[in-house]
């Protein structure tokens, strides 16, 4: 229900929005949890504002430098991420997302979910996501971060961001991934630990797809809470 700005969908600005929320709550820091694009921004926030991130949890998204390398050099990941390339066209993706009451959103949720949890997605949940996408400006603002990720690859702002992300993550990190994720391949995500100079735990959920937190909410929550309670998270 928040407003939507016409610009500023690069990861640096979005990550500063997230850390700005932490500051606005009067908290010195926070355990930051992000999925997909939210995970991309969580990685970014941990590098750009490390004092505000106490612990980091990322689901279904490699470290930004790992994502960039995989998309440019791994044909299988490039093919799996074809939807991102399709988002680069002007206007057409927005129209596709809202066509037929956002039917495409429902198809993507079904296609990207693993077979282990037939109860997800239920149609009531899908309807919520479809209605949300039909709110004016939502489709455009949902696509803009993915446009930046590709269009900036050869631009100065993208090259500068990639260099900034060389700085290692220095907070304890839990990295969660579904073994059957068709959008982000396991091999692409698994190499992200090289960018973490702190206790790092890789947790692969067998049989799950792109939405571990919704496909197995009990298992995901247990993993998250136990790790957050652990005073000495393992490397």
Secondary structure as GFF3:
##gff-version 3
##sequence-region A 1 235
A	DSSP	alpha_helix	11	24	.	.	.	ID=ss1
A	DSSP	beta_strand	30	35	.	.	.	ID=ss2
A	DSSP	alpha_helix	37	48	.	.	.	ID=ss3
A	DSSP	three_ten_helix	50	52	.	.	.	ID=ss4
A	DSSP	beta_strand	53	59	.	.	.	ID=ss5
A	DSSP	alpha_helix	64	73	.	.	.	ID=ss6
A	DSSP	alpha_helix	75	80	.	.	.	ID=ss7
A	DSSP	alpha_helix	82	86	.	.	.	ID=ss8
A	DSSP	alpha_helix	92	112	.	.	.	ID=ss9
A	DSSP	alpha_helix	123	133	.	.	.	ID=ss10
A	DSSP	alpha_helix	138	151	.	.	.	ID=ss11
A	DSSP	alpha_helix	156	164	.	.	.	ID=ss12
A	DSSP	beta_strand	173	178	.	.	.	ID=ss13
A	DSSP	alpha_helix	186	190	.	.	.	ID=ss14
A	DSSP	three_ten_helix	191	195	.	.	.	ID=ss15
A	DSSP	beta_strand	200	205	.	.	.	ID=ss16
A	DSSP	alpha_helix	212	215	.	.	.	ID=ss17
A	DSSP	alpha_helix	217	229	.	.	.	ID=ss18
###
